[in-house]
């Protein structure tokens, strides 16, 4: 693929949310549109890696882009954004597809306005066949040239072992300087942290995104588009476990609960019983018990001095320090610090809140 030419074609116009369908002509043959308006293509029988990019750009209106070239960089005349975020990622994914690298390739809509497409897919993820074999979600949507992201807004998304090995493989092939980076913010891969063990975001060579001074390193994009096709994605180490086990100590029905048990859609997590993974609602009573354990740990450990409140929904913990809210981590990460969170009695779990409507407050 002639990456430079492809990138310039893809950034000829900006594509605000709602105009993504105009890019269908650039999508690979055989793609499918899912029920949420995203587009995908699968190569291989049961590939373990989902590669993602997003089609929309960070702008309110569609405008023509006037390219300005400065050595290896391309930008604009300043009147529009460039749209390298995330047409650079799109170029890389099209390169992988052209080389028939095994993978599930997703082109998401609405990332710049709240990850609309990926959030919708994550809501139905456990009902898809993909959930049975995808263990890695790799987004190509990060500024700079060195990041393999291990943490995003909601906490750890990829293990250090995974990020280190991926960095090593890329560096060996393309003479890059990739390394694990825990300063990620938010992109589509964040929506799969609850189900997919290793979720990351990789630098694609753009800078100053979302503004008129946005630029793309075309030399880096060309090198990376080639390098990603030469490494073995299937054998990367999988170390992070995003799913908790629930306490399966008997064969009683999951709907059993104590007489004063009450449930709310606000409190939940994802639990694994044998080979099945389900979203389960946690009783309000048990959440209060866990909150007491968490507060005690915070006081004893002194990890967050001066905290004024905790926000715990059963899955992710945040602490309030004055007017600021800081993310601590998810249930899996907290288990190392508080083993009590490692299991939840079945009597305090339900797979449906509606069935308890008659006892809700």
C-alpha positions as CSV (number, residue, x, y, z in Angstrom):
1,X,0.0,0.0,0.0
2,X,1.2,3.5,-0.8
3,X,0.5,4.9,2.7
4,X,1.3,8.5,1.9
5,X,-1.2,8.6,-0.9
6,X,-3.8,6.7,1.0
7,X,-3.5,9.1,4.0
8,X,-3.9,12.2,1.9
9,X,-7.0,10.8,0.2
10,X,-8.5,9.9,3.6
11,X,-7.8,13.4,5.0
12,X,-9.1,15.3,1.9
13,X,-12.2,16.2,4.0
14,X,-13.0,16.2,7.7
15,X,-15.6,13.7,8.9
16,X,-17.6,14.8,11.9
17,X,-19.8,12.2,13.6
18,X,-22.7,11.3,11.3
19,X,-20.7,11.5,8.1
20,X,-18.8,8.2,8.5
21,X,-20.8,6.5,5.8
22,X,-19.0,8.6,3.2
23,X,-15.9,6.6,4.0
24,X,-17.4,3.3,2.9
25,X,-15.7,3.6,-0.5
26,X,-12.3,3.3,1.4
27,X,-13.3,0.2,3.4
28,X,-12.0,-3.2,2.4
29,X,-14.0,-5.6,0.3
30,X,-16.3,-7.9,2.3
31,X,-16.8,-5.7,5.3
32,X,-20.0,-6.0,7.4
33,X,-21.9,-3.2,9.1
34,X,-23.0,-4.2,12.6
35,X,-26.2,-3.3,14.4
36,X,-24.6,-0.2,15.9
37,X,-23.4,1.4,12.6
38,X,-19.8,0.3,12.9
39,X,-18.0,-1.6,10.2
40,X,-15.9,-4.8,10.6
41,X,-14.0,-7.5,8.8
42,X,-12.6,-10.8,10.1
43,X,-9.6,-12.5,8.8
44,X,-8.9,-16.0,10.0
45,X,-11.0,-18.5,11.8
46,X,-10.8,-17.4,15.4
47,X,-8.2,-14.6,15.5
48,X,-7.3,-13.5,19.0
49,X,-6.7,-9.8,18.2
50,X,-9.2,-7.1,17.6
51,X,-7.6,-4.1,15.8
52,X,-9.5,-0.8,15.9
53,X,-9.6,2.7,14.6
54,X,-12.3,5.3,14.4
55,X,-13.8,7.0,11.3
56,X,-15.0,10.3,12.7
57,X,-12.8,13.4,13.2
58,X,-12.9,16.0,16.0
59,X,-14.9,18.8,14.3
60,X,-18.4,20.1,14.1
61,X,-18.7,20.5,10.4
62,X,-17.4,18.8,7.3
63,X,-14.8,20.9,5.5
64,X,-12.3,20.5,2.8
65,X,-8.7,20.2,4.1
66,X,-5.9,22.2,2.5
67,X,-2.7,20.1,3.0
68,X,0.6,21.8,3.8
69,X,3.8,19.7,3.6
70,X,6.8,20.4,5.7
71,X,9.5,17.7,5.2
72,X,8.3,14.4,6.6
73,X,5.3,16.1,8.2
74,X,1.9,17.1,6.7
75,X,-0.5,19.6,8.3
76,X,-3.1,22.1,7.1
77,X,-3.2,25.8,6.4
78,X,-4.7,26.2,9.9
79,X,-8.3,26.7,8.9
80,X,-9.2,23.1,9.6
81,X,-8.0,20.1,11.6
82,X,-6.0,17.5,9.6
83,X,-7.9,14.4,10.8
84,X,-4.8,12.3,11.3
85,X,-6.7,11.4,14.5
86,X,-7.7,8.8,13.4
87,X,-7.1,8.4,9.7
88,X,-3.5,7.4,10.5
89,X,-5.0,4.5,12.4
90,X,-7.2,3.7,9.5
91,X,-4.2,3.5,7.1
92,X,-2.5,1.1,9.5
93,X,-5.5,-1.2,9.7
94,X,-6.0,-1.2,5.9
95,X,-2.3,-2.2,5.6
96,X,-2.9,-5.1,8.0
97,X,-5.9,-6.2,6.0
98,X,-4.1,-5.9,2.7
99,X,-1.4,-8.3,4.1
100,X,-4.2,-10.6,5.4
101,X,-2.9,-10.6,9.0
102,X,-5.3,-12.6,11.1
103,X,-7.6,-10.3,13.2
104,X,-11.0,-8.8,13.8
105,X,-10.8,-5.4,12.3
106,X,-13.3,-2.7,13.6
107,X,-13.9,0.7,12.2
108,X,-15.8,2.6,14.9
109,X,-18.1,5.6,14.5
110,X,-18.5,8.5,17.0
111,X,-15.3,8.1,19.0
112,X,-14.7,11.9,19.2
113,X,-18.2,12.4,20.7
114,X,-18.1,9.8,23.4
115,X,-17.0,6.5,21.8
116,X,-20.5,5.9,20.6
117,X,-19.8,3.0,18.3
118,X,-17.5,1.1,20.6
119,X,-19.6,1.7,23.7
120,X,-22.6,0.3,21.9
121,X,-20.7,-2.8,20.8
122,X,-19.4,-3.4,24.3
123,X,-23.0,-3.5,25.5
124,X,-23.6,-6.5,23.3
125,X,-20.1,-8.0,23.4
126,X,-20.9,-11.0,25.5
127,X,-23.5,-12.0,22.9
128,X,-21.1,-12.0,20.0
129,X,-19.0,-14.9,18.8
130,X,-16.0,-12.6,19.1
131,X,-16.1,-12.7,22.8
132,X,-15.3,-16.4,22.7
133,X,-11.8,-15.9,21.3
134,X,-10.7,-12.2,21.3
135,X,-8.0,-11.7,24.0
136,X,-6.4,-8.5,22.8
137,X,-7.9,-5.2,21.6
138,X,-5.4,-2.9,19.9
139,X,-6.4,0.6,19.0
140,X,-4.2,2.7,16.6
141,X,-5.1,6.1,18.0
142,X,-2.4,7.7,20.1
143,X,-0.2,10.8,19.5
144,X,3.5,10.6,19.3
145,X,5.8,7.7,18.3
146,X,6.6,5.8,21.5
147,X,3.5,4.7,23.4
148,X,2.0,1.3,24.0
149,X,-0.7,2.2,26.5
150,X,-1.2,0.2,29.7
151,X,-3.6,2.5,31.6
152,X,-6.5,4.7,30.4
153,X,-9.1,6.8,32.2
154,X,-10.8,3.9,34.1
155,X,-7.6,2.2,35.2
156,X,-5.2,-0.5,34.0
157,X,-6.1,-1.8,30.5
158,X,-3.1,-3.9,29.6
159,X,-0.4,-5.8,31.5
160,X,3.2,-4.6,31.6
161,X,4.3,-8.0,30.2
162,X,2.0,-7.6,27.2
163,X,3.1,-4.0,26.5
164,X,6.8,-4.7,27.0
165,X,6.7,-7.7,24.6
166,X,4.7,-5.8,22.0
167,X,7.1,-2.8,22.2
168,X,10.1,-5.2,21.9
169,X,8.7,-6.8,18.8
170,X,7.8,-3.5,17.1
171,X,11.2,-2.1,18.0
172,X,13.0,-5.1,16.6
173,X,11.2,-4.9,13.3
174,X,11.1,-1.2,12.7
175,X,13.8,0.4,14.9
176,X,11.3,2.3,16.9
177,X,11.4,3.5,20.5
178,X,8.1,2.0,21.8
179,X,7.7,1.3,25.5
180,X,4.8,0.8,28.0
181,X,3.1,4.1,28.8
182,X,0.6,4.5,31.7
183,X,-0.6,8.0,30.7
184,X,-3.4,7.0,28.3
185,X,-6.7,8.9,28.4
186,X,-9.5,7.4,26.4
187,X,-10.1,5.7,23.1
188,X,-12.3,2.9,21.8
189,X,-10.3,0.1,23.4
190,X,-11.3,1.4,26.8
191,X,-14.8,0.0,26.3
192,X,-13.5,-3.6,26.2
193,X,-11.4,-3.5,29.4
194,X,-14.1,-5.4,31.3
195,X,-14.1,-8.4,28.9
196,X,-10.8,-8.4,26.9
197,X,-7.6,-9.2,28.9
198,X,-5.2,-6.9,27.0
199,X,-6.5,-3.6,25.7
200,X,-4.0,-1.0,24.5
201,X,-3.6,2.1,22.3
202,X,-0.5,2.6,20.1
203,X,1.2,5.7,18.9
204,X,0.6,6.4,15.2
205,X,2.7,9.5,14.6
206,X,0.3,12.4,14.8
207,X,0.7,15.5,17.0
208,X,-1.5,18.5,18.2
209,X,-4.7,16.6,17.4
210,X,-8.1,18.4,17.5
211,X,-6.6,21.8,16.4
212,X,-5.5,23.7,13.3
213,X,-1.9,22.9,14.0
214,X,-2.4,19.1,13.8
215,X,0.4,17.3,11.9
216,X,1.3,13.8,10.9
217,X,4.7,12.2,10.6
218,X,4.3,10.5,7.2
219,X,7.7,8.6,7.4
220,X,6.7,7.1,10.8
221,X,3.3,6.1,9.4
222,X,4.9,4.3,6.5
223,X,7.3,2.4,8.8
224,X,4.7,1.5,11.3
225,X,2.2,0.3,8.6
226,X,4.9,-2.1,7.4
227,X,6.1,-3.2,10.9
228,X,2.7,-4.2,12.3
229,X,2.3,-6.6,9.4
230,X,5.6,-8.4,10.3
231,X,5.1,-9.2,13.9
232,X,3.3,-12.2,15.4
233,X,0.2,-10.9,17.2
234,X,-1.1,-14.3,18.0
235,X,1.7,-15.2,20.4
236,X,1.8,-12.1,22.5
237,X,1.6,-12.9,26.3
238,X,-1.8,-12.5,28.0
239,X,-1.4,-11.7,31.7
240,X,-4.2,-9.4,32.7
241,X,-7.5,-11.0,33.9
242,X,-10.4,-8.6,33.7
243,X,-13.1,-11.0,35.1
244,X,-13.7,-12.0,38.7
245,X,-14.9,-15.4,39.8
246,X,-18.1,-15.6,41.8
247,X,-18.4,-18.0,44.7
248,X,-19.8,-21.1,43.2
249,X,-20.0,-23.2,46.4
250,X,-23.3,-25.0,45.7
251,X,-25.8,-25.6,42.9
252,X,-28.5,-23.3,44.2
253,X,-30.3,-21.0,41.8
254,X,-28.5,-17.7,41.2
255,X,-31.6,-15.8,42.1
256,X,-31.4,-16.9,45.8
257,X,-30.9,-13.9,48.1
258,X,-31.3,-13.0,51.7
259,X,-34.7,-11.7,52.8
260,X,-33.5,-8.2,53.1
261,X,-31.4,-8.3,49.8
262,X,-32.1,-5.5,47.4
263,X,-30.5,-4.9,44.0
264,X,-30.0,-1.9,41.7
265,X,-28.6,-1.5,38.2
266,X,-26.1,0.9,39.7
267,X,-24.1,-1.9,41.4
268,X,-22.6,-4.6,39.3
269,X,-19.5,-6.3,38.0
270,X,-18.5,-9.1,35.5
271,X,-18.1,-12.6,36.9
272,X,-16.8,-15.9,35.6
273,X,-18.3,-19.2,36.5
274,X,-16.4,-22.0,34.8
275,X,-16.4,-20.9,31.2
276,X,-19.3,-18.5,31.3
277,X,-18.9,-14.7,31.8
278,X,-21.9,-12.7,32.9
279,X,-22.8,-9.2,34.1
280,X,-24.2,-9.7,37.6
281,X,-25.9,-7.2,39.8
282,X,-24.6,-7.0,43.4
283,X,-26.9,-6.5,46.3
284,X,-27.0,-3.1,48.0
285,X,-26.3,-4.8,51.3
286,X,-23.1,-6.4,50.0
287,X,-22.0,-3.2,48.3
288,X,-22.3,-1.4,51.7
289,X,-20.2,-4.2,53.3
290,X,-17.5,-3.8,50.6
291,X,-17.5,0.0,51.0
292,X,-16.7,-0.5,54.7
293,X,-13.8,-2.8,53.8
294,X,-12.5,-0.3,51.3
295,X,-12.7,2.6,53.7
296,X,-10.9,0.6,56.3
297,X,-8.1,-0.2,53.8
298,X,-7.8,3.4,52.7
299,X,-7.4,4.6,56.4
300,X,-5.0,1.9,57.3
301,X,-2.8,2.0,54.1
302,X,-2.8,5.8,53.9
303,X,-2.8,5.4,50.1
304,X,-5.1,8.4,49.6
305,X,-4.6,10.8,52.5
306,X,-7.3,13.3,52.9
307,X,-10.0,11.4,51.0
308,X,-13.5,12.7,51.8
309,X,-15.6,10.0,50.1
310,X,-15.4,6.9,48.0
311,X,-17.4,6.0,44.8
312,X,-17.7,2.2,44.5
313,X,-20.2,0.6,42.2
314,X,-18.9,-2.9,42.6
315,X,-16.7,-2.7,39.6
316,X,-14.6,0.4,39.7
317,X,-13.3,2.4,42.7
318,X,-12.9,6.2,42.7
319,X,-12.0,8.4,45.7
320,X,-13.0,12.0,46.3
321,X,-10.3,14.3,47.6
322,X,-11.8,17.7,48.2
323,X,-13.4,18.5,44.8
324,X,-11.2,16.1,42.8
325,X,-12.1,12.5,41.9
326,X,-9.3,10.1,41.4
327,X,-9.5,6.6,39.8
328,X,-8.1,3.9,42.1
329,X,-8.8,0.8,39.9
330,X,-11.2,-2.0,39.2
331,X,-12.2,-5.0,41.2
332,X,-9.5,-7.2,39.8
333,X,-6.8,-4.7,40.6
334,X,-8.2,-4.2,44.1
335,X,-8.1,-7.9,45.0
336,X,-4.3,-7.8,45.4
337,X,-4.8,-5.1,48.0
338,X,-8.1,-6.4,49.6
339,X,-8.5,-10.2,49.1
340,X,-12.0,-9.8,50.5
341,X,-13.1,-8.5,47.2
342,X,-12.0,-11.7,45.4
343,X,-15.4,-13.4,45.6
344,X,-19.1,-12.5,46.1
345,X,-21.5,-15.0,47.6
346,X,-24.1,-16.2,45.1
347,X,-26.8,-15.1,47.5
348,X,-25.7,-11.5,46.9
349,X,-25.8,-11.7,43.1
350,X,-28.5,-11.5,40.5
351,X,-28.5,-11.6,36.7
352,X,-31.6,-9.4,36.6
353,X,-32.9,-6.5,38.6
354,X,-36.4,-6.5,37.2
355,X,-37.1,-9.8,39.0
356,X,-36.6,-7.9,42.3
357,X,-38.7,-4.9,41.5
358,X,-41.2,-5.8,44.2
359,X,-38.5,-5.5,46.9
360,X,-36.7,-2.4,45.6
361,X,-36.8,0.7,47.7
